[in-house]
Amino acid sequence: MGGKEAGGKSMKARVQVMLKNGVLDPQGEAVRHSLGTMGFAGVESVRQGKVIELDLAEGTTEETVKEMCEKLLANTVIESYEIKLS
């Protein structure tokens, strides 16, 4: 729990989740509106998403992370995701 196994290495995965094009983004619209109210002109649209960082055991495959996204981390009906391993 919380950390790498004794003597084991870990790797990181960063998953960026965004609403798919064409899906309404009320949070993004609220941010765009607030920026305009604060005097930040020229912001035509805002899309808001989330970033999930995972510390993984060495040897965890991108396919495993994809499965995590498909089953829990992203609602693939309305969201897309991108995985970066390091």
PDB file with one MODEL, atoms N, CA, C and O in Angstrom:
MODEL        1
ATOM      1  N   MET A   1       0.822  -1.181   0.000  1.00  0.00           N
ATOM      2  CA  MET A   1       0.000   0.000   0.000  1.00  0.00           C
ATOM      3  C   MET A   1       0.865   1.243   0.000  1.00  0.00           C
ATOM      4  O   MET A   1       1.792   1.359   0.802  1.00  0.00           O
ATOM      5  N   GLY A   2       0.564   2.189  -0.911  1.00  0.00           N
ATOM      6  CA  GLY A   2       1.239   3.477  -0.916  1.00  0.00           C
ATOM      7  C   GLY A   2       2.730   3.381  -1.038  1.00  0.00           C
ATOM      8  O   GLY A   2       3.423   3.465  -0.025  1.00  0.00           O
ATOM      9  N   GLY A   3       3.249   3.212  -2.200  1.00  0.00           N
ATOM     10  CA  GLY A   3       4.689   3.163  -2.389  1.00  0.00           C
ATOM     11  C   GLY A   3       5.084   1.921  -3.129  1.00  0.00           C
ATOM     12  O   GLY A   3       4.267   1.047  -3.420  1.00  0.00           O
ATOM     13  N   LYS A   4       6.370   1.868  -3.428  1.00  0.00           N
ATOM     14  CA  LYS A   4       6.838   0.711  -4.196  1.00  0.00           C
ATOM     15  C   LYS A   4       7.245  -0.413  -3.263  1.00  0.00           C
ATOM     16  O   LYS A   4       7.597  -0.189  -2.105  1.00  0.00           O
ATOM     17  N   GLU A   5       7.190  -1.587  -3.774  1.00  0.00           N
ATOM     18  CA  GLU A   5       7.587  -2.767  -3.011  1.00  0.00           C
ATOM     19  C   GLU A   5       9.082  -2.668  -2.694  1.00  0.00           C
ATOM     20  O   GLU A   5       9.826  -2.000  -3.411  1.00  0.00           O
ATOM     21  N   ALA A   6       9.507  -3.312  -1.651  1.00  0.00           N
ATOM     22  CA  ALA A   6      10.912  -3.294  -1.279  1.00  0.00           C
ATOM     23  C   ALA A   6      11.750  -3.819  -2.433  1.00  0.00           C
ATOM     24  O   ALA A   6      11.569  -4.951  -2.882  1.00  0.00           O
ATOM     25  N   GLY A   7      12.666  -2.989  -2.907  1.00  0.00           N
ATOM     26  CA  GLY A   7      13.542  -3.386  -3.995  1.00  0.00           C
ATOM     27  C   GLY A   7      12.915  -3.291  -5.370  1.00  0.00           C
ATOM     28  O   GLY A   7      13.613  -3.452  -6.371  1.00  0.00           O
ATOM     29  N   GLY A   8      11.625  -3.035  -5.447  1.00  0.00           N
ATOM     30  CA  GLY A   8      10.957  -2.949  -6.744  1.00  0.00           C
ATOM     31  C   GLY A   8      10.992  -1.532  -7.290  1.00  0.00           C
ATOM     32  O   GLY A   8      11.153  -0.562  -6.550  1.00  0.00           O
ATOM     33  N   LYS A   9      10.837  -1.439  -8.598  1.00  0.00           N
ATOM     34  CA  LYS A   9      10.790  -0.129  -9.233  1.00  0.00           C
ATOM     35  C   LYS A   9       9.340   0.199  -9.541  1.00  0.00           C
ATOM     36  O   LYS A   9       8.490  -0.687  -9.632  1.00  0.00           O
ATOM     37  N   SER A  10       9.078   1.469  -9.699  1.00  0.00           N
ATOM     38  CA  SER A  10       7.727   1.859 -10.068  1.00  0.00           C
ATOM     39  C   SER A  10       7.787   2.720 -11.323  1.00  0.00           C
ATOM     40  O   SER A  10       8.845   3.226 -11.698  1.00  0.00           O
ATOM     41  N   MET A  11       6.660   2.873 -11.948  1.00  0.00           N
ATOM     42  CA  MET A  11       6.543   3.741 -13.107  1.00  0.00           C
ATOM     43  C   MET A  11       5.309   4.593 -12.907  1.00  0.00           C
ATOM     44  O   MET A  11       4.484   4.321 -12.035  1.00  0.00           O
ATOM     45  N   LYS A  12       5.191   5.613 -13.713  1.00  0.00           N
ATOM     46  CA  LYS A  12       4.062   6.527 -13.596  1.00  0.00           C
ATOM     47  C   LYS A  12       3.251   6.504 -14.880  1.00  0.00           C
ATOM     48  O   LYS A  12       3.779   6.325 -15.978  1.00  0.00           O
ATOM     49  N   ALA A  13       1.964   6.690 -14.704  1.00  0.00           N
ATOM     50  CA  ALA A  13       1.074   6.888 -15.841  1.00  0.00           C
ATOM     51  C   ALA A  13       0.302   8.165 -15.582  1.00  0.00           C
ATOM     52  O   ALA A  13      -0.163   8.410 -14.468  1.00  0.00           O
ATOM     53  N   ARG A  14       0.171   8.964 -16.604  1.00  0.00           N
ATOM     54  CA  ARG A  14      -0.645  10.170 -16.527  1.00  0.00           C
ATOM     55  C   ARG A  14      -1.769   9.990 -17.534  1.00  0.00           C
ATOM     56  O   ARG A  14      -1.529   9.783 -18.724  1.00  0.00           O
ATOM     57  N   VAL A  15      -2.998  10.071 -17.042  1.00  0.00           N
ATOM     58  CA  VAL A  15      -4.173   9.917 -17.887  1.00  0.00           C
ATOM     59  C   VAL A  15      -4.886  11.262 -17.942  1.00  0.00           C
ATOM     60  O   VAL A  15      -5.290  11.804 -16.913  1.00  0.00           O
ATOM     61  N   GLN A  16      -5.036  11.793 -19.143  1.00  0.00           N
ATOM     62  CA  GLN A  16      -5.772  13.041 -19.339  1.00  0.00           C
ATOM     63  C   GLN A  16      -7.140  12.684 -19.908  1.00  0.00           C
ATOM     64  O   GLN A  16      -7.243  12.043 -20.954  1.00  0.00           O
ATOM     65  N   VAL A  17      -8.192  13.109 -19.204  1.00  0.00           N
ATOM     66  CA  VAL A  17      -9.560  12.805 -19.608  1.00  0.00           C
ATOM     67  C   VAL A  17     -10.249  14.113 -19.989  1.00  0.00           C
ATOM     68  O   VAL A  17     -10.223  15.084 -19.233  1.00  0.00           O
ATOM     69  N   MET A  18     -10.864  14.125 -21.172  1.00  0.00           N
ATOM     70  CA  MET A  18     -11.581  15.313 -21.663  1.00  0.00           C
ATOM     71  C   MET A  18     -12.932  14.887 -22.210  1.00  0.00           C
ATOM     72  O   MET A  18     -13.100  13.766 -22.688  1.00  0.00           O
ATOM     73  N   LEU A  19     -13.894  15.802 -22.132  1.00  0.00           N
ATOM     74  CA  LEU A  19     -15.170  15.541 -22.786  1.00  0.00           C
ATOM     75  C   LEU A  19     -14.946  15.482 -24.293  1.00  0.00           C
ATOM     76  O   LEU A  19     -14.136  16.233 -24.837  1.00  0.00           O
ATOM     77  N   LYS A  20     -15.662  14.594 -24.957  1.00  0.00           N
ATOM     78  CA  LYS A  20     -15.555  14.482 -26.405  1.00  0.00           C
ATOM     79  C   LYS A  20     -16.111  15.744 -27.058  1.00  0.00           C
ATOM     80  O   LYS A  20     -16.970  16.423 -26.496  1.00  0.00           O
ATOM     81  N   ASN A  21     -15.603  16.047 -28.266  1.00  0.00           N
ATOM     82  CA  ASN A  21     -16.131  17.177 -29.020  1.00  0.00           C
ATOM     83  C   ASN A  21     -17.621  16.982 -29.224  1.00  0.00           C
ATOM     84  O   ASN A  21     -18.079  15.873 -29.498  1.00  0.00           O
ATOM     85  N   GLY A  22     -18.369  18.053 -29.090  1.00  0.00           N
ATOM     86  CA  GLY A  22     -19.809  17.990 -29.272  1.00  0.00           C
ATOM     87  C   GLY A  22     -20.578  17.755 -27.981  1.00  0.00           C
ATOM     88  O   GLY A  22     -21.796  17.932 -27.952  1.00  0.00           O
ATOM     89  N   VAL A  23     -19.889  17.358 -26.909  1.00  0.00           N
ATOM     90  CA  VAL A  23     -20.543  17.173 -25.613  1.00  0.00           C
ATOM     91  C   VAL A  23     -20.491  18.508 -24.878  1.00  0.00           C
ATOM     92  O   VAL A  23     -19.427  19.116 -24.759  1.00  0.00           O
ATOM     93  N   LEU A  24     -21.642  18.962 -24.386  1.00  0.00           N
ATOM     94  CA  LEU A  24     -21.690  20.224 -23.658  1.00  0.00           C
ATOM     95  C   LEU A  24     -20.801  20.167 -22.424  1.00  0.00           C
ATOM     96  O   LEU A  24     -20.743  19.150 -21.733  1.00  0.00           O
ATOM     97  N   ASP A  25     -20.107  21.272 -22.157  1.00  0.00           N
ATOM     98  CA  ASP A  25     -19.186  21.364 -21.029  1.00  0.00           C
ATOM     99  C   ASP A  25     -19.611  22.526 -20.136  1.00  0.00           C
ATOM    100  O   ASP A  25     -19.059  23.620 -20.254  1.00  0.00           O
ATOM    101  N   PRO A  26     -20.583  22.314 -19.243  1.00  0.00           N
ATOM    102  CA  PRO A  26     -21.057  23.420 -18.413  1.00  0.00           C
ATOM    103  C   PRO A  26     -19.984  24.004 -17.494  1.00  0.00           C
ATOM    104  O   PRO A  26     -19.998  25.206 -17.229  1.00  0.00           O
ATOM    105  N   GLN A  27     -19.064  23.187 -17.007  1.00  0.00           N
ATOM    106  CA  GLN A  27     -17.980  23.720 -16.175  1.00  0.00           C
ATOM    107  C   GLN A  27     -17.069  24.618 -16.995  1.00  0.00           C
ATOM    108  O   GLN A  27     -16.679  25.695 -16.543  1.00  0.00           O
ATOM    109  N   GLY A  28     -16.732  24.180 -18.195  1.00  0.00           N
ATOM    110  CA  GLY A  28     -15.910  25.004 -19.071  1.00  0.00           C
ATOM    111  C   GLY A  28     -16.589  26.314 -19.406  1.00  0.00           C
ATOM    112  O   GLY A  28     -15.941  27.360 -19.438  1.00  0.00           O
ATOM    113  N   GLU A  29     -17.895  26.268 -19.657  1.00  0.00           N
ATOM    114  CA  GLU A  29     -18.644  27.486 -19.965  1.00  0.00           C
ATOM    115  C   GLU A  29     -18.671  28.427 -18.767  1.00  0.00           C
ATOM    116  O   GLU A  29     -18.575  29.643 -18.934  1.00  0.00           O
ATOM    117  N   ALA A  30     -18.801  27.876 -17.555  1.00  0.00           N
ATOM    118  CA  ALA A  30     -18.780  28.712 -16.354  1.00  0.00           C
ATOM    119  C   ALA A  30     -17.422  29.394 -16.195  1.00  0.00           C
ATOM    120  O   ALA A  30     -17.356  30.564 -15.819  1.00  0.00           O
ATOM    121  N   VAL A  31     -16.344  28.671 -16.476  1.00  0.00           N
ATOM    122  CA  VAL A  31     -15.004  29.260 -16.402  1.00  0.00           C
ATOM    123  C   VAL A  31     -14.855  30.363 -17.449  1.00  0.00           C
ATOM    124  O   VAL A  31     -14.341  31.442 -17.152  1.00  0.00           O
ATOM    125  N   ARG A  32     -15.311  30.086 -18.688  1.00  0.00           N
ATOM    126  CA  ARG A  32     -15.231  31.102 -19.749  1.00  0.00           C
ATOM    127  C   ARG A  32     -15.986  32.353 -19.345  1.00  0.00           C
ATOM    128  O   ARG A  32     -15.477  33.461 -19.509  1.00  0.00           O
ATOM    129  N   HIS A  33     -17.187  32.196 -18.822  1.00  0.00           N
ATOM    130  CA  HIS A  33     -18.002  33.334 -18.408  1.00  0.00           C
ATOM    131  C   HIS A  33     -17.309  34.115 -17.288  1.00  0.00           C
ATOM    132  O   HIS A  33     -17.247  35.344 -17.332  1.00  0.00           O
ATOM    133  N   SER A  34     -16.793  33.403 -16.290  1.00  0.00           N
ATOM    134  CA  SER A  34     -16.114  34.065 -15.170  1.00  0.00           C
ATOM    135  C   SER A  34     -14.880  34.834 -15.624  1.00  0.00           C
ATOM    136  O   SER A  34     -14.622  35.938 -15.144  1.00  0.00           O
ATOM    137  N   LEU A  35     -14.126  34.257 -16.539  1.00  0.00           N
ATOM    138  CA  LEU A  35     -12.951  34.969 -17.051  1.00  0.00           C
ATOM    139  C   LEU A  35     -13.367  36.264 -17.731  1.00  0.00           C
ATOM    140  O   LEU A  35     -12.721  37.295 -17.545  1.00  0.00           O
ATOM    141  N   GLY A  36     -14.444  36.223 -18.522  1.00  0.00           N
ATOM    142  CA  GLY A  36     -14.941  37.437 -19.167  1.00  0.00           C
ATOM    143  C   GLY A  36     -15.377  38.469 -18.149  1.00  0.00           C
ATOM    144  O   GLY A  36     -15.098  39.657 -18.309  1.00  0.00           O
ATOM    145  N   THR A  37     -16.059  38.027 -17.103  1.00  0.00           N
ATOM    146  CA  THR A  37     -16.517  38.924 -16.039  1.00  0.00           C
ATOM    147  C   THR A  37     -15.333  39.566 -15.323  1.00  0.00           C
ATOM    148  O   THR A  37     -15.428  40.700 -14.853  1.00  0.00           O
ATOM    149  N   MET A  38     -14.230  38.850 -15.242  1.00  0.00           N
ATOM    150  CA  MET A  38     -13.032  39.368 -14.564  1.00  0.00           C
ATOM    151  C   MET A  38     -12.196  40.267 -15.472  1.00  0.00           C
ATOM    152  O   MET A  38     -11.158  40.782 -15.055  1.00  0.00           O
ATOM    153  N   GLY A  39     -12.645  40.453 -16.708  1.00  0.00           N
ATOM    154  CA  GLY A  39     -11.949  41.358 -17.609  1.00  0.00           C
ATOM    155  C   GLY A  39     -10.988  40.682 -18.572  1.00  0.00           C
ATOM    156  O   GLY A  39     -10.261  41.371 -19.288  1.00  0.00           O
ATOM    157  N   PHE A  40     -10.963  39.374 -18.612  1.00  0.00           N
ATOM    158  CA  PHE A  40     -10.101  38.660 -19.550  1.00  0.00           C
ATOM    159  C   PHE A  40     -10.859  38.481 -20.864  1.00  0.00           C
ATOM    160  O   PHE A  40     -11.577  37.500 -21.058  1.00  0.00           O
ATOM    161  N   ALA A  41     -10.684  39.441 -21.748  1.00  0.00           N
ATOM    162  CA  ALA A  41     -11.394  39.415 -23.034  1.00  0.00           C
ATOM    163  C   ALA A  41     -10.719  38.430 -23.981  1.00  0.00           C
ATOM    164  O   ALA A  41      -9.535  38.121 -23.840  1.00  0.00           O
ATOM    165  N   GLY A  42     -11.483  37.950 -24.935  1.00  0.00           N
ATOM    166  CA  GLY A  42     -10.914  37.128 -25.992  1.00  0.00           C
ATOM    167  C   GLY A  42     -10.945  35.640 -25.751  1.00  0.00           C
ATOM    168  O   GLY A  42     -10.489  34.881 -26.606  1.00  0.00           O
ATOM    169  N   VAL A  43     -11.467  35.183 -24.613  1.00  0.00           N
ATOM    170  CA  VAL A  43     -11.580  33.745 -24.376  1.00  0.00           C
ATOM    171  C   VAL A  43     -12.885  33.299 -25.020  1.00  0.00           C
ATOM    172  O   VAL A  43     -13.968  33.601 -24.520  1.00  0.00           O
ATOM    173  N   GLU A  44     -12.776  32.590 -26.115  1.00  0.00           N
ATOM    174  CA  GLU A  44     -13.973  32.204 -26.867  1.00  0.00           C
ATOM    175  C   GLU A  44     -14.595  30.916 -26.364  1.00  0.00           C
ATOM    176  O   GLU A  44     -15.813  30.751 -26.432  1.00  0.00           O
ATOM    177  N   SER A  45     -13.778  29.996 -25.858  1.00  0.00           N
ATOM    178  CA  SER A  45     -14.332  28.770 -25.299  1.00  0.00           C
ATOM    179  C   SER A  45     -13.333  28.156 -24.330  1.00  0.00           C
ATOM    180  O   SER A  45     -12.131  28.411 -24.400  1.00  0.00           O
ATOM    181  N   VAL A  46     -13.860  27.345 -23.428  1.00  0.00           N
ATOM    182  CA  VAL A  46     -13.031  26.631 -22.447  1.00  0.00           C
ATOM    183  C   VAL A  46     -13.554  25.202 -22.379  1.00  0.00           C
ATOM    184  O   VAL A  46     -14.761  24.980 -22.275  1.00  0.00           O
ATOM    185  N   ARG A  47     -12.657  24.249 -22.437  1.00  0.00           N
ATOM    186  CA  ARG A  47     -12.991  22.845 -22.216  1.00  0.00           C
ATOM    187  C   ARG A  47     -12.243  22.429 -20.958  1.00  0.00           C
ATOM    188  O   ARG A  47     -11.033  22.635 -20.858  1.00  0.00           O
ATOM    189  N   GLN A  48     -12.935  21.860 -20.022  1.00  0.00           N
ATOM    190  CA  GLN A  48     -12.317  21.457 -18.766  1.00  0.00           C
ATOM    191  C   GLN A  48     -12.236  19.946 -18.704  1.00  0.00           C
ATOM    192  O   GLN A  48     -13.168  19.251 -19.109  1.00  0.00           O
ATOM    193  N   GLY A  49     -11.133  19.441 -18.203  1.00  0.00           N
ATOM    194  CA  GLY A  49     -10.950  17.999 -18.080  1.00  0.00           C
ATOM    195  C   GLY A  49     -10.322  17.669 -16.746  1.00  0.00           C
ATOM    196  O   GLY A  49     -10.357  18.464 -15.806  1.00  0.00           O
ATOM    197  N   LYS A  50      -9.746  16.481 -16.681  1.00  0.00           N
ATOM    198  CA  LYS A  50      -9.079  16.067 -15.450  1.00  0.00           C
ATOM    199  C   LYS A  50      -7.823  15.282 -15.806  1.00  0.00           C
ATOM    200  O   LYS A  50      -7.734  14.664 -16.867  1.00  0.00           O
ATOM    201  N   VAL A  51      -6.864  15.322 -14.900  1.00  0.00           N
ATOM    202  CA  VAL A  51      -5.623  14.564 -15.036  1.00  0.00           C
ATOM    203  C   VAL A  51      -5.545  13.610 -13.855  1.00  0.00           C
ATOM    204  O   VAL A  51      -5.732  14.010 -12.705  1.00  0.00           O
ATOM    205  N   ILE A  52      -5.270  12.357 -14.148  1.00  0.00           N
ATOM    206  CA  ILE A  52      -5.142  11.334 -13.116  1.00  0.00           C
ATOM    207  C   ILE A  52      -3.724  10.782 -13.212  1.00  0.00           C
ATOM    208  O   ILE A  52      -3.311  10.303 -14.267  1.00  0.00           O
ATOM    209  N   GLU A  53      -2.982  10.849 -12.112  1.00  0.00           N
ATOM    210  CA  GLU A  53      -1.625  10.313 -12.074  1.00  0.00           C
ATOM    211  C   GLU A  53      -1.627   9.024 -11.270  1.00  0.00           C
ATOM    212  O   GLU A  53      -2.146   8.971 -10.155  1.00  0.00           O
ATOM    213  N   LEU A  54      -1.045   7.998 -11.846  1.00  0.00           N
ATOM    214  CA  LEU A  54      -0.984   6.684 -11.212  1.00  0.00           C
ATOM    215  C   LEU A  54       0.468   6.279 -11.000  1.00  0.00           C
ATOM    216  O   LEU A  54       1.276   6.391 -11.922  1.00  0.00           O
ATOM    217  N   ASP A  55       0.814   5.813  -9.809  1.00  0.00           N
ATOM    218  CA  ASP A  55       2.104   5.177  -9.561  1.00  0.00           C
ATOM    219  C   ASP A  55       1.860   3.680  -9.710  1.00  0.00           C
ATOM    220  O   ASP A  55       1.028   3.104  -9.009  1.00  0.00           O
ATOM    221  N   LEU A  56       2.590   3.061 -10.625  1.00  0.00           N
ATOM    222  CA  LEU A  56       2.343   1.663 -10.987  1.00  0.00           C
ATOM    223  C   LEU A  56       3.575   0.811 -10.751  1.00  0.00           C
ATOM    224  O   LEU A  56       4.702   1.305 -10.798  1.00  0.00           O
ATOM    225  N   ALA A  57       3.361  -0.451 -10.501  1.00  0.00           N
ATOM    226  CA  ALA A  57       4.463  -1.398 -10.377  1.00  0.00           C
ATOM    227  C   ALA A  57       5.138  -1.554 -11.737  1.00  0.00           C
ATOM    228  O   ALA A  57       4.485  -1.500 -12.779  1.00  0.00           O
ATOM    229  N   GLU A  58       6.448  -1.747 -11.707  1.00  0.00           N
ATOM    230  CA  GLU A  58       7.191  -1.979 -12.942  1.00  0.00           C
ATOM    231  C   GLU A  58       6.572  -3.154 -13.685  1.00  0.00           C
ATOM    232  O   GLU A  58       6.211  -4.165 -13.082  1.00  0.00           O
ATOM    233  N   GLY A  59       6.458  -3.012 -14.974  1.00  0.00           N
ATOM    234  CA  GLY A  59       5.897  -4.079 -15.782  1.00  0.00           C
ATOM    235  C   GLY A  59       4.418  -3.914 -16.079  1.00  0.00           C
ATOM    236  O   GLY A  59       3.864  -4.655 -16.891  1.00  0.00           O
ATOM    237  N   THR A  60       3.765  -2.947 -15.429  1.00  0.00           N
ATOM    238  CA  THR A  60       2.365  -2.679 -15.745  1.00  0.00           C
ATOM    239  C   THR A  60       2.299  -2.169 -17.184  1.00  0.00           C
ATOM    240  O   THR A  60       3.029  -1.250 -17.556  1.00  0.00           O
ATOM    241  N   THR A  61       1.449  -2.749 -17.962  1.00  0.00           N
ATOM    242  CA  THR A  61       1.400  -2.402 -19.387  1.00  0.00           C
ATOM    243  C   THR A  61       0.424  -1.260 -19.664  1.00  0.00           C
ATOM    244  O   THR A  61      -0.474  -0.974 -18.873  1.00  0.00           O
ATOM    245  N   GLU A  62       0.631  -0.623 -20.805  1.00  0.00           N
ATOM    246  CA  GLU A  62      -0.296   0.414 -21.241  1.00  0.00           C
ATOM    247  C   GLU A  62      -1.683  -0.187 -21.456  1.00  0.00           C
ATOM    248  O   GLU A  62      -2.694   0.481 -21.237  1.00  0.00           O
ATOM    249  N   GLU A  63      -1.730  -1.439 -21.881  1.00  0.00           N
ATOM    250  CA  GLU A  63      -3.018  -2.119 -22.069  1.00  0.00           C
ATOM    251  C   GLU A  63      -3.770  -2.220 -20.738  1.00  0.00           C
ATOM    252  O   GLU A  63      -4.993  -2.084 -20.713  1.00  0.00           O
ATOM    253  N   THR A  64      -3.058  -2.455 -19.641  1.00  0.00           N
ATOM    254  CA  THR A  64      -3.688  -2.505 -18.325  1.00  0.00           C
ATOM    255  C   THR A  64      -4.243  -1.138 -17.943  1.00  0.00           C
ATOM    256  O   THR A  64      -5.354  -1.037 -17.424  1.00  0.00           O
ATOM    257  N   VAL A  65      -3.469  -0.086 -18.200  1.00  0.00           N
ATOM    258  CA  VAL A  65      -3.934   1.270 -17.894  1.00  0.00           C
ATOM    259  C   VAL A  65      -5.146   1.605 -18.764  1.00  0.00           C
ATOM    260  O   VAL A  65      -6.086   2.247 -18.296  1.00  0.00           O
ATOM    261  N   LYS A  66      -5.127   1.173 -20.027  1.00  0.00           N
ATOM    262  CA  LYS A  66      -6.277   1.397 -20.903  1.00  0.00           C
ATOM    263  C   LYS A  66      -7.520   0.715 -20.329  1.00  0.00           C
ATOM    264  O   LYS A  66      -8.612   1.282 -20.353  1.00  0.00           O
ATOM    265  N   GLU A  67      -7.350  -0.489 -19.819  1.00  0.00           N
ATOM    266  CA  GLU A  67      -8.468  -1.208 -19.212  1.00  0.00           C
ATOM    267  C   GLU A  67      -9.006  -0.448 -17.998  1.00  0.00           C
ATOM    268  O   GLU A  67     -10.217  -0.392 -17.785  1.00  0.00           O
ATOM    269  N   MET A  68      -8.098   0.140 -17.199  1.00  0.00           N
ATOM    270  CA  MET A  68      -8.519   0.957 -16.062  1.00  0.00           C
ATOM    271  C   MET A  68      -9.374   2.132 -16.527  1.00  0.00           C
ATOM    272  O   MET A  68     -10.392   2.458 -15.915  1.00  0.00           O
ATOM    273  N   CYS A  69      -8.943   2.760 -17.620  1.00  0.00           N
ATOM    274  CA  CYS A  69      -9.688   3.897 -18.163  1.00  0.00           C
ATOM    275  C   CYS A  69     -11.067   3.468 -18.642  1.00  0.00           C
ATOM    276  O   CYS A  69     -12.070   4.124 -18.360  1.00  0.00           O
ATOM    277  N   GLU A  70     -11.102   2.368 -19.364  1.00  0.00           N
ATOM    278  CA  GLU A  70     -12.370   1.890 -19.929  1.00  0.00           C
ATOM    279  C   GLU A  70     -13.363   1.475 -18.842  1.00  0.00           C
ATOM    280  O   GLU A  70     -14.572   1.629 -19.013  1.00  0.00           O
ATOM    281  N   LYS A  71     -12.854   0.949 -17.727  1.00  0.00           N
ATOM    282  CA  LYS A  71     -13.738   0.429 -16.679  1.00  0.00           C
ATOM    283  C   LYS A  71     -14.078   1.442 -15.591  1.00  0.00           C
ATOM    284  O   LYS A  71     -15.128   1.333 -14.958  1.00  0.00           O
ATOM    285  N   LEU A  72     -13.191   2.446 -15.360  1.00  0.00           N
ATOM    286  CA  LEU A  72     -13.423   3.335 -14.227  1.00  0.00           C
ATOM    287  C   LEU A  72     -13.039   4.797 -14.450  1.00  0.00           C
ATOM    288  O   LEU A  72     -13.818   5.697 -14.135  1.00  0.00           O
ATOM    289  N   LEU A  73     -11.863   5.036 -14.981  1.00  0.00           N
ATOM    290  CA  LEU A  73     -11.313   6.392 -14.969  1.00  0.00           C
ATOM    291  C   LEU A  73     -11.988   7.355 -15.940  1.00  0.00           C
ATOM    292  O   LEU A  73     -11.987   8.563 -15.701  1.00  0.00           O
ATOM    293  N   ALA A  74     -12.559   6.851 -17.023  1.00  0.00           N
ATOM    294  CA  ALA A  74     -13.228   7.705 -18.007  1.00  0.00           C
ATOM    295  C   ALA A  74     -14.595   7.130 -18.336  1.00  0.00           C
ATOM    296  O   ALA A  74     -14.777   5.914 -18.404  1.00  0.00           O
ATOM    297  N   ASN A  75     -15.546   8.020 -18.538  1.00  0.00           N
ATOM    298  CA  ASN A  75     -16.855   7.609 -19.042  1.00  0.00           C
ATOM    299  C   ASN A  75     -16.759   7.679 -20.558  1.00  0.00           C
ATOM    300  O   ASN A  75     -16.972   8.739 -21.147  1.00  0.00           O
ATOM    301  N   THR A  76     -16.442   6.567 -21.185  1.00  0.00           N
ATOM    302  CA  THR A  76     -16.101   6.566 -22.614  1.00  0.00           C
ATOM    303  C   THR A  76     -17.272   6.884 -23.525  1.00  0.00           C
ATOM    304  O   THR A  76     -17.081   7.040 -24.731  1.00  0.00           O
ATOM    305  N   VAL A  77     -18.478   6.983 -22.985  1.00  0.00           N
ATOM    306  CA  VAL A  77     -19.611   7.422 -23.795  1.00  0.00           C
ATOM    307  C   VAL A  77     -19.459   8.901 -24.135  1.00  0.00           C
ATOM    308  O   VAL A  77     -19.754   9.320 -25.254  1.00  0.00           O
ATOM    309  N   ILE A  78     -18.993   9.695 -23.156  1.00  0.00           N
ATOM    310  CA  ILE A  78     -18.898  11.141 -23.367  1.00  0.00           C
ATOM    311  C   ILE A  78     -17.482  11.691 -23.220  1.00  0.00           C
ATOM    312  O   ILE A  78     -17.256  12.871 -23.488  1.00  0.00           O
ATOM    313  N   GLU A  79     -16.519  10.858 -22.798  1.00  0.00           N
ATOM    314  CA  GLU A  79     -15.157  11.335 -22.574  1.00  0.00           C
ATOM    315  C   GLU A  79     -14.153  10.539 -23.392  1.00  0.00           C
ATOM    316  O   GLU A  79     -14.345   9.357 -23.674  1.00  0.00           O
ATOM    317  N   SER A  80     -13.079  11.222 -23.764  1.00  0.00           N
ATOM    318  CA  SER A  80     -11.939  10.552 -24.385  1.00  0.00           C
ATOM    319  C   SER A  80     -10.778  10.649 -23.392  1.00  0.00           C
ATOM    320  O   SER A  80     -10.817  11.448 -22.456  1.00  0.00           O
ATOM    321  N   TYR A  81      -9.752   9.831 -23.605  1.00  0.00           N
ATOM    322  CA  TYR A  81      -8.617   9.864 -22.699  1.00  0.00           C
ATOM    323  C   TYR A  81      -7.325   9.647 -23.474  1.00  0.00           C
ATOM    324  O   TYR A  81      -7.315   9.088 -24.571  1.00  0.00           O
ATOM    325  N   GLU A  82      -6.241  10.106 -22.868  1.00  0.00           N
ATOM    326  CA  GLU A  82      -4.907   9.936 -23.432  1.00  0.00           C
ATOM    327  C   GLU A  82      -4.000   9.454 -22.305  1.00  0.00           C
ATOM    328  O   GLU A  82      -4.041   9.980 -21.193  1.00  0.00           O
ATOM    329  N   ILE A  83      -3.182   8.449 -22.603  1.00  0.00           N
ATOM    330  CA  ILE A  83      -2.301   7.856 -21.601  1.00  0.00           C
ATOM    331  C   ILE A  83      -0.853   8.181 -21.950  1.00  0.00           C
ATOM    332  O   ILE A  83      -0.435   8.040 -23.099  1.00  0.00           O
ATOM    333  N   LYS A  84      -0.092   8.619 -20.945  1.00  0.00           N
ATOM    334  CA  LYS A  84       1.351   8.819 -21.108  1.00  0.00           C
ATOM    335  C   LYS A  84       2.051   8.062 -19.989  1.00  0.00           C
ATOM    336  O   LYS A  84       1.786   8.297 -18.810  1.00  0.00           O
ATOM    337  N   LEU A  85       2.931   7.168 -20.356  1.00  0.00           N
ATOM    338  CA  LEU A  85       3.701   6.387 -19.378  1.00  0.00           C
ATOM    339  C   LEU A  85       5.102   6.954 -19.254  1.00  0.00           C
ATOM    340  O   LEU A  85       5.685   7.412 -20.236  1.00  0.00           O
ATOM    341  N   SER A  86       5.640   6.922 -18.046  1.00  0.00           N
ATOM    342  CA  SER A  86       7.035   7.344 -17.845  1.00  0.00           C
ATOM    343  C   SER A  86       7.672   6.522 -16.746  1.00  0.00           C
ATOM    344  O   SER A  86       8.843   6.722 -16.425  1.00  0.00           O
TER     345      SER A  86
ENDMDL
END
